């Protein structure tokens, strides 16, 4: 929805750009509005240049959907020109018609298209709407593309196979129906896990379709727009979508096109400095896909796919071991020949060399020194594990990254086991903390088990979440009309807080995961930052252990002890909220943190791709018993270093009652590597 529409009238260009952040007017539809007794509005998602998008519920099937409406404000821009208003309504209906014809898992599905009358400020307003498939998570292809482009060729090739090429499946079906999308860009590809969903057919057209847009109107996104589309929308065909795909691939390598210098609007593009054989062969493909003359352009989406797949296969084949790709009989023949060579060599050595060569008498046998016990310990290798994919998508749609096996030195605050070095097997952990958006989705899937009383969310008597403001003016999650909602979509990407240990563990279990152990969390937090993400960093030692981390924790512990020495010596957070009480704490004690946590994507990832550890909110984890017969404990780990919450952050690794909730404690999930290496 955050696209730019350029209208040219009487030789003068006027750019109309509307985004969610720039709009100051309130959404047209209120939460709880029901359109035609079928579609209940749950949440405003976005406002774009041509309309508004809402998350809604189909009341008879209890299914979440997306409702897209034509913005009254946008239509008002055409003043009293009824022809223009009618054209926009027709284009809106055409989008629904185009999407309804396409039956493909990689294209968002349309369920309904209609009009409804609502009351606004005492005035009746007719709303045109389209109901579409809801894709949870709000991730688009853009979220998989680094701002500066992929610096590692292997990551680029994996992105092409995992995310880029599947889009071609959906587009080929679209083109086979005689439809041209004409506004392909990363933001118009939603991601359901790793499954793409092409959306926004608002300016789609085709040879058999009547022309809605007049010749003096330019529709689309200029950065990805083919030159012929800019000159005359009616002259576009499937090659316009090929041009857009070429620009998207160019961005994946060179980085996001943010200005006229990097975007090269309406121009062909090429890679700046292709340094590897793969990039040198990818460059002409990009040049041909973005050729300004459509007659010289790669002729179809399928032809572009074939070129990319041939290049990927060629590159990957060159990296395969010798035997891979050979026929079984060829491998057997090679093994037999090698066996014969080895056998002949042994026979020659035994019967000829040992009789012709004797050991000189003055050469003594070297003395072999046995390693000491300390040397044995220092040389002990970390156990080997089966290879695992570096990244996977969890059942809740969250990206998880692999943290390799390694050693962790237990901090002294764990007690008698402090200072002990333990082996940590490889594991997966969420890239970010679980967000308010994700936790609301989870709660609405277990509504039949949930009880909400006195602002506390319980299941089977266990408290999961404490509702109410986190701080003055910030109350991200509310419970209304039997459902959980986001009070403000701006808080969707912030980590969920005031969730208890029970509530965090329940979320993880629901999606087949678990909370990270304390040693896993320490292992992930001690990993170095990615030098590619931090060009000013002079060094990054991948073998760094937790010594520095322990010093930081001990410093925190000392500060905490000073604060608590005059009172209860037990390590307990000063702003905890106990759901054991039948009501919320007194308002004077529940003003929340001094500011909200940061959005989960605010931090650069470390070398494993993990964000926000030790930098955002504290997180729930589990301490497994190191000593024999020791029971697992819920612990709170990490915190906001150097921020306004540092003074109230607990000692990392503090054991806490899992029924407690804190205004600056969230969580993320972890997962074991199964036998398949995933």
C-alpha positions in Angstrom: 0.0 0.0 0.0 3.0 2.4 0.4 3.3 3.0 -3.3 3.7 6.2 -5.2 1.3 7.2 -7.9 2.3 9.8 -10.5 -0.4 11.6 -12.3 0.4 13.9 -15.3 -2.2 16.5 -16.1 -1.9 19.2 -18.8 1.8 18.7 -19.0 2.4 19.1 -15.2 3.5 16.2 -13.0 2.1 15.9 -9.5 3.4 13.2 -7.1 1.0 11.8 -4.6 2.7 9.7 -2.0 1.0 8.5 1.1 2.4 6.2 3.8 1.2 5.1 7.1 3.6 7.3 9.0 2.8 10.4 7.0 -1.0 10.2 7.4 -2.4 12.2 10.3 -6.1 11.3 9.7 -7.7 8.5 11.7 -8.7 5.3 9.9 -12.1 5.4 8.4 -13.3 2.1 10.1 -13.3 1.6 13.9 -12.4 -1.6 15.5 -15.6 -3.6 16.0 -17.3 -2.3 12.8 -19.1 -5.2 10.9 -19.5 -4.8 7.1 -22.6 -6.4 5.7 -23.0 -8.6 8.8 -20.0 -10.7 7.7 -16.7 -9.0 8.1 -15.8 -7.7 11.6 -12.9 -5.2 11.7 -10.2 -6.2 14.2 -7.3 -3.9 13.5 -6.2 -1.1 11.2 -3.0 -2.4 9.4 -2.0 0.4 7.0 -3.1 3.4 5.0 -1.7 3.9 1.5 -2.1 6.2 -1.4 -5.3 4.6 -2.6 -7.0 3.1 0.4 -6.8 1.5 3.8 -6.1 -2.1 4.9 -7.6 -3.8 7.9 -7.3 -7.2 9.6 -10.8 -8.6 10.0 -12.7 -11.7 10.9 -15.3 -13.6 8.8 -18.0 -14.0 11.5 -19.7 -17.2 10.1 -16.4 -19.1 9.6 -14.4 -17.5 12.4 -11.6 -16.9 9.8 -9.1 -14.0 9.8 -9.0 -12.1 6.6 -7.8 -8.8 5.2 -10.3 -6.1 4.2 -9.0 -3.5 1.7 -11.2 -0.4 1.2 -11.1 2.5 -1.2 -10.1 5.6 0.8 -12.7 8.3 0.8 -9.9 10.9 1.1 -8.2 9.5 -2.0 -11.3 9.7 -4.1 -11.9 13.2 -2.8 -8.7 14.3 -4.5 -10.5 14.1 -7.8 -12.9 16.8 -6.7 -16.1 16.8 -8.6 -14.8 14.8 -11.5 -17.2 11.8 -11.5 -15.4 10.1 -14.3 -12.1 9.9 -12.4 -13.9 8.7 -9.2 -15.7 6.0 -11.3 -12.4 5.0 -12.9 -10.8 4.4 -9.5 -13.8 2.3 -8.3 -13.6 0.3 -11.5 -9.8 -0.2 -11.0 -10.5 -1.4 -7.4 -13.1 -3.9 -8.6 -10.7 -5.0 -11.4 -8.1 -5.9 -8.8 -10.6 -8.3 -7.1 -11.6 -9.7 -10.5 -7.9 -10.3 -11.5 -7.0 -12.0 -8.2 -10.2 -14.1 -8.2 -9.2 -15.6 -11.6 -5.9 -16.8 -10.3 -5.8 -20.0 -8.3 -2.2 -20.5 -7.2 -0.7 -21.0 -3.7 1.8 -18.2 -4.3 -0.9 -15.6 -5.1 -3.1 -14.1 -2.3 -6.6 -15.4 -2.6 -9.8 -13.2 -2.9 -12.9 -14.1 -0.9 -15.3 -11.3 -1.6 -15.9 -7.9 -3.2 -18.8 -5.6 -2.3 -19.9 -2.2 -1.0 -21.3 -1.3 2.5 -22.8 1.7 4.1 -21.4 2.9 7.3 -22.1 5.9 9.6 -19.3 8.4 10.1 -19.9 11.6 12.1 -23.6 11.3 11.6 -23.2 10.9 7.8 -23.7 7.8 5.8 -20.7 6.8 3.7 -20.6 4.1 1.0 -17.4 2.0 1.4 -16.1 -0.2 -1.5 -14.2 -3.2 -0.1 -12.3 -6.3 -1.2 -11.8 -9.3 1.2 -8.5 -11.2 0.7 -6.5 -14.0 2.3 -4.7 -12.9 5.6 -1.0 -13.6 5.7 0.2 -13.4 9.4 3.4 -11.8 10.4 3.5 -8.7 8.1 6.7 -9.9 6.5 7.4 -9.1 2.8 10.2 -10.0 0.4 11.8 -6.8 1.5 12.5 -8.2 4.9 14.7 -10.9 3.4 16.9 -8.4 1.4 19.7 -6.7 3.4 19.7 -3.0 3.0 23.2 -3.0 1.7 22.7 -6.2 -0.5 24.1 -9.7 0.1 27.8 -9.6 0.7 28.1 -13.4 0.8 27.6 -15.1 -2.5 26.3 -18.3 -0.9 23.6 -16.3 1.0 22.6 -14.7 -2.3 22.2 -18.0 -4.0 20.2 -19.4 -1.1 17.9 -16.3 -1.3 17.4 -16.8 -5.0 16.4 -20.4 -4.5 14.4 -20.0 -1.3 12.5 -16.7 -1.9 13.0 -15.3 -5.4 12.4 -18.2 -7.8 9.2 -19.3 -6.1 7.7 -15.9 -7.1 8.1 -17.0 -10.7 5.7 -19.9 -10.2 2.9 -17.5 -9.3 3.8 -15.0 -12.0 3.9 -17.6 -14.7 0.3 -18.6 -13.8 -0.7 -14.9 -13.8 0.7 -14.4 -17.3 -0.8 -17.7 -18.6 -4.2 -16.1 -17.8 -3.4 -13.1 -19.9 -2.8 -10.8 -16.8 0.2 -8.5 -16.3 0.8 -7.4 -12.7 2.5 -4.1 -13.7 3.5 -3.3 -10.1 5.9 -6.0 -9.0 8.2 -5.0 -6.1 9.4 -6.6 -2.9 6.7 -4.9 -0.9 4.0 -6.6 -3.0 5.2 -10.1 -2.1 4.0 -11.1 1.4 5.7 -14.1 3.1 3.9 -16.8 4.9 7.0 -18.4 6.4 9.0 -19.0 3.2 5.9 -19.1 1.0 5.5 -16.0 -1.2 2.0 -14.4 -1.7 1.8 -11.9 -4.5 -0.6 -9.1 -3.8 -1.8 -5.7 -5.1 -3.2 -6.2 -8.5 -4.6 -2.7 -8.5 -3.1 -1.7 -11.9 -3.1 -5.2 -13.4 -4.1 -5.4 -17.0 -3.8 -7.5 -20.2 -4.5 -7.6 -23.9 -8.1 -8.7 -23.4 -8.9 -6.0 -20.8 -10.3 -2.6 -21.6 -8.0 0.3 -20.7 -8.9 2.2 -17.6 -5.9 4.4 -17.2 -5.8 7.3 -19.6 -2.6 7.9 -21.6 -1.7 11.0 -19.4 -1.8 8.8 -16.2 1.3 6.9 -15.1 0.5 4.1 -12.6 3.0 2.0 -10.7 6.2 2.4 -8.8 8.8 4.3 -10.8 11.8 2.4 -9.3 10.6 -0.9 -10.8 8.7 0.5 -13.8 9.6 -0.5 -17.3 10.2 2.4 -19.7 7.2 1.3 -22.0 4.9 1.4 -19.0 5.9 4.9 -18.2 5.3 6.0 -21.8 1.9 4.1 -22.3 0.4 1.7 -19.8 -1.6 0.1 -22.6 1.6 -1.0 -24.4 2.9 -3.2 -21.5 3.0 -7.0 -21.5 4.6 -9.7 -19.4 8.0 -8.2 -20.2 7.2 -5.3 -17.9 7.1 -7.8 -15.0 10.4 -9.3 -16.2 11.9 -5.8 -15.9 10.6 -5.4 -12.4 12.0 -8.8 -11.4 15.4 -7.8 -12.8 15.4 -4.7 -10.7 14.5 -6.7 -7.6 17.4 -9.1 -8.3 19.7 -6.2 -8.8 18.7 -4.8 -5.3 19.4 -8.1 -3.7 23.1 -7.8 -4.9 23.7 -4.1 -4.8 21.4 -3.0 -2.0 18.2 -1.1 -1.8 17.6 1.6 -4.5 17.0 4.6 -2.3 17.7 7.5 -4.7 17.9 8.4 -8.4 21.6 7.5 -8.5 21.1 3.9 -7.2 17.6 3.3 -8.6 18.3 4.3 -12.2 14.5 4.7 -12.9 13.4 3.6 -16.4 17.0 2.5 -17.1 18.8 -0.8 -17.4 21.1 -1.7 -14.6 24.3 -3.7 -14.2 26.4 -4.9 -11.2 29.1 -2.5 -10.1 32.0 -4.8 -9.5 31.1 -8.5 -10.1 34.0 -10.2 -8.4 33.2 -14.0 -8.6 32.4 -16.3 -11.5 28.8 -16.5 -10.3 28.3 -12.7 -10.2 30.1 -12.2 -13.5 27.6 -14.5 -15.1 24.6 -13.1 -13.1 25.4 -9.6 -14.3 24.5 -10.1 -18.0 21.2 -11.8 -16.9 20.3 -8.7 -14.9 21.3 -6.5 -17.8 19.1 -8.5 -20.2 16.2 -8.6 -17.8 16.3 -4.8 -17.4 17.0 -3.8 -21.0 15.3 -0.5 -21.8 14.1 -1.9 -25.2 11.6 -4.6 -24.5 12.4 -6.3 -27.8 16.0 -6.9 -26.4 14.7 -7.9 -23.0 14.5 -11.5 -21.7 11.1 -12.4 -23.3 9.3 -14.1 -20.4 9.3 -15.0 -16.7 10.0 -18.6 -17.6 13.0 -17.7 -19.7 14.4 -15.6 -16.9 13.8 -18.5 -14.5 15.7 -20.9 -16.8 18.7 -18.6 -17.0 18.9 -18.3 -13.3 18.5 -22.0 -12.6 21.1 -22.9 -15.2 23.6 -20.5 -13.5 22.8 -21.8 -10.0 23.2 -25.5 -11.1 26.5 -24.7 -12.9 27.9 -22.9 -9.9 26.8 -25.5 -7.4 28.1 -28.3 -9.6 31.5 -26.8 -9.6 31.5 -26.9 -5.8 30.4 -30.5 -5.4 32.9 -33.2 -4.4 34.4 -35.4 -7.1 32.0 -38.4 -6.7 28.8 -36.4 -6.5 27.0 -36.5 -9.8 28.7 -39.6 -11.0 26.8 -42.8 -11.9 26.9 -45.5 -9.3 28.8 -47.9 -11.7 31.4 -45.1 -12.3 31.9 -44.7 -8.6 32.4 -48.4 -8.1 34.9 -48.5 -11.0 36.9 -45.7 -9.5 36.9 -47.4 -6.1 38.1 -50.7 -7.6 40.9 -48.9 -9.4 42.0 -47.1 -6.3 41.9 -50.4 -4.3 44.2 -52.0 -6.9 46.6 -49.1 -6.8 46.8 -49.3 -3.0 47.3 -53.0 -3.0 50.1 -52.9 -5.6 51.7 -50.1 -3.7 51.7 -52.2 -0.4 53.0 -55.2 -2.2 55.9 -53.2 -3.7 56.7 -51.7 -0.4 56.7 -54.9 1.5 58.6 -57.2 -0.9 61.0 -54.7 -2.5 61.6 -51.6 -0.4 62.0 -53.4 2.9 64.7 -55.6 1.4 66.6 -52.9 -0.4 66.6 -50.2 2.3 67.9 -50.8 5.9 67.7 -48.4 8.8 71.1 -46.8 9.6 72.4 -47.9 13.0 73.1 -44.3 14.2 69.5 -43.2 13.8 67.6 -43.6 17.0 63.8 -44.0 17.3 62.3 -40.7 18.4 60.9 -40.7 21.9 57.1 -40.2 22.1 56.0 -38.1 25.1 52.6 -38.8 26.5 50.4 -35.7 27.0 49.6 -34.6 30.5 46.1 -34.6 31.9 45.9 -30.8 31.5 47.0 -31.0 27.8 44.4 -33.7 27.2 41.8 -31.4 28.6 42.9 -28.4 26.5 43.0 -30.4 23.3 39.7 -32.0 23.8 37.6 -31.2 20.8 34.0 -30.1 20.8 31.8 -33.1 19.8 30.9 -33.2 16.1 27.2 -32.8 15.1 25.4 -33.5 11.8 25.3 -30.5 9.5 22.2 -28.3 9.9 20.7 -25.6 7.8 21.8 -22.1 9.1 18.3 -20.7 9.0 14.7 -22.0 9.2 11.2 -20.7 9.6 9.4 -21.7 12.8 5.7 -22.6 12.9 4.8 -19.1 14.1 6.5 -17.6 11.0 9.5 -16.4 13.0 13.0 -16.8 11.5 15.3 -19.0 13.6 19.1 -19.1 13.3 21.6 -21.8 14.0 24.0 -21.2 16.9 27.0 -23.6 16.5 28.3 -25.8 19.2 30.8 -24.3 21.6 31.8 -23.9 25.2 30.4 -21.6 27.9 32.0 -20.7 31.1 29.4 -20.5 33.8 29.3 -17.1 35.6 30.0 -17.2 39.3 26.5 -16.1 40.3 25.2 -19.7 39.6 26.9 -20.8 42.8 29.2 -23.7 43.3 29.3 -24.5 39.6 30.5 -21.0 38.7 33.6 -21.0 36.6 32.9 -24.5 35.2 33.2 -24.8 31.4 30.3 -26.7 29.8 29.8 -27.9 26.2 26.7 -26.4 24.5 25.4 -28.5 21.5 24.2 -26.6 18.4 20.7 -25.2 18.6 18.3 -22.9 16.9 17.1 -19.6 18.5 14.7 -16.9 17.3 16.3 -14.0 15.5 14.2 -11.6 17.7 12.1 -11.5 20.7 8.4 -12.6 20.3 6.4 -9.5 19.4 3.1 -8.2 20.6 1.7 -9.1 17.2 2.8 -12.7 17.5 1.6 -13.1 21.1 -1.9 -11.7 20.2 -2.1 -14.3 17.3 -1.2 -17.1 19.8 -3.8 -16.0 22.4 -6.5 -15.8 19.8 -5.7 -19.4 18.8 -6.3 -20.7 22.3 -9.3 -18.5 23.2 -11.4 -21.5 24.3 -8.9 -22.1 27.2 -8.4 -18.5 28.2 -9.9 -16.8 31.2 -9.5 -13.0 31.6 -10.2 -11.6 35.0 -9.1 -8.4 36.7 -6.7 -7.7 33.8 -4.9 -11.0 34.1 -4.9 -13.7 31.4 -5.0 -17.2 32.9 -5.2 -20.7 31.5 -6.0 -23.6 33.8 -5.3 -21.3 36.7 -1.8 -20.3 35.5 -1.2 -16.6 34.8 0.1 -16.0 31.3 -0.1 -12.3 30.8 -0.9 -9.1 32.7 -2.9 -6.6 30.7 -2.8 -2.9 31.2 -0.4 -0.1 30.4 3.3 -0.8 30.2 3.8 2.9 30.8 1.6 6.0 30.5 0.2 6.0 27.0 1.5 2.6 25.9 -0.9 -0.3 26.3 -0.1 -2.6 23.4 -2.5 -5.5 24.0 -6.2 -5.2 25.0 -9.1 -7.7 25.4 -12.4 -6.7 23.8 -15.5 -8.5 22.7 -14.0 -11.9 23.5 -10.8 -11.4 21.4 -7.3 -10.0 22.0 -6.4 -7.0 19.9 -3.4 -4.6 19.4 -4.4 -1.3 20.8 -2.1 0.5 18.4 -0.5 -1.1 15.3 2.6 0.9 16.1 3.4 -1.5 18.9 3.0 -4.7 16.8 6.8 -5.0 16.2 7.8 -4.3 19.8 8.6 -7.3 22.1 5.7 -8.5 24.2 6.3 -7.8 27.9 4.4 -8.4 31.2 4.3 -12.0 30.1 4.9 -14.6 32.8 7.3 -17.5 32.6 4.3 -19.8 32.3 3.0 -17.6 29.4 6.3 -17.7 27.6 6.7 -21.4 28.0 3.1 -22.0 26.8 3.7 -20.0 23.6 6.9 -22.0 22.9 5.2 -25.3 23.5 2.2 -24.4 21.3 4.6 -24.0 18.3 6.7 -27.1 19.0 9.6 -25.1 20.6 10.9 -24.3 24.0 12.5 -21.5 26.0 16.3 -21.3 25.7 18.4 -22.7 28.5 20.7 -20.4 30.4 23.8 -21.8 28.8 22.3 -21.6 25.3 21.4 -18.0 25.9 24.9 -17.2 27.2 26.4 -19.0 24.2 24.3 -16.9 21.8 24.9 -13.6 23.6 28.7 -14.1 23.7 28.9 -14.6 19.9 30.7 -11.7 18.2 29.0 -9.2 16.1 29.1 -9.6 12.3 32.1 -7.6 11.0 30.3 -7.1 7.7 27.5 -5.3 9.6 30.0 -3.3 11.6 32.6 -1.9 9.2 34.2 0.2 11.9 34.9 -2.8 14.0 38.6 -3.7 14.0 38.4 -7.3 14.9 35.9 -10.0 15.7 37.2 -13.1 17.5 34.9 -16.0 16.7 36.4 -18.0 19.5 35.5 -15.4 22.2 34.1 -17.1 25.3 31.9 -15.7 28.0 34.6 -14.1 30.1 33.7 -10.5 29.1 30.0 -11.4 29.4 30.6 -12.6 32.9 32.4 -9.4 33.9 29.5 -7.4 32.7 27.1 -9.6 34.6 29.1 -9.3 37.8 29.1 -5.5 37.5 25.4 -5.6 37.2 25.2 -7.9 40.1 27.3 -5.6 42.2 25.1 -2.6 41.4 22.0 -4.6 42.1 23.3 -5.7 45.5 24.0 -2.1 46.5 20.4 -1.2 45.6 18.9 -4.1 47.6 21.4 -4.2 50.6 19.2 -1.9 52.6 16.1 -4.1 52.1 15.3 -7.7 51.3 18.5 -9.4 50.1 16.6 -11.7 47.9 17.1 -10.9 44.2 13.7 -9.7 43.1 12.7 -7.1 40.6 11.5 -3.8 41.9 8.7 -3.4 39.4 7.4 -6.9 39.3 3.7 -7.5 38.9 2.3 -10.5 40.7 -0.6 -12.1 39.0 -1.3 -14.0 42.2 -3.2 -11.0 43.4 -6.8 -11.0 42.3 -6.4 -7.5 40.8 -3.8 -5.3 39.2 -1.4 -3.4 41.5 -2.2 0.0 42.7 -1.9 2.6 39.9 0.8 4.4 41.7 3.0 1.3 41.4 2.0 0.4 37.9 3.2 3.3 35.8 5.4 0.9 33.8 8.9 1.4 32.4 10.1 4.9 31.7 9.8 4.2 28.0 8.8 1.3 25.7 11.2 -1.3 24.5 12.7 -0.9 21.1 11.2 -2.6 18.0 12.7 -6.1 17.6 14.5 -5.2 14.3 16.2 -2.1 15.8 19.5 -3.9 16.4 22.1 -5.2 14.0 22.4 -9.0 14.0 25.4 -10.7 15.5 27.5 -13.2 13.5 24.8 -15.8 13.8 22.0 -13.4 12.8 20.5 -13.0 16.3 19.3 -9.5 17.3 18.8 -7.7 20.6 20.5 -10.0 23.0 21.7 -8.0 26.0 20.4 -4.8 24.3 16.6 -4.8 24.6 14.4 -6.3 27.2 15.3 -9.0 29.6 14.2 -12.5 28.6 12.8 -15.6 30.2 14.9 -18.7 30.1 15.4 -22.0 31.9 18.3 -23.0 34.1 19.0 -26.8 33.8 20.5 -28.4 36.8 24.3 -28.6 36.5 24.7 -30.5 39.7 23.2 -34.0 40.1 19.5 -34.1 40.9 19.1 -30.3 40.5 15.7 -29.2 39.2 15.2 -26.9 36.3 14.4 -23.3 37.2 12.9 -20.3 35.4 15.4 -17.5 35.1 15.4 -13.9 33.7 18.4 -13.2 31.4 20.0 -10.1 30.0 18.5 -6.6 29.9 18.8 -3.1 28.6 22.4 -2.1 29.0 23.1 1.6 28.9 19.5 2.5 28.6 16.9 4.1 30.9 16.0 0.6 32.3 19.5 -0.3 33.3 18.9 0.7 36.9 16.0 -1.7 37.3 17.4 -4.6 35.4 18.0 -7.7 37.5 21.1 -9.7 37.9 21.2 -11.8 34.7 20.4 -15.4 35.4 18.2 -14.6 38.4 15.8 -17.4 39.3 12.2 -16.1 39.2 8.8 -17.4 40.0 7.3 -18.2 36.6 3.9 -16.7 37.7 5.5 -13.3 37.9 5.3 -10.7 35.1 7.6 -7.7 34.6 7.3 -4.6 32.5 10.7 -5.1 30.8 10.9 -8.9 30.4 9.9 -10.7 27.2 11.1 -13.9 25.7 12.2 -15.7 22.5 12.1 -19.4 21.6 14.7 -22.1 20.9 14.6 -25.4 19.2 16.8 -28.6 19.1 18.4 -29.9 15.9 16.5 -33.0 15.0 17.8 -36.1 13.2 17.3 -34.5 9.8 19.6 -31.7 10.6 16.8 -29.1 11.0 
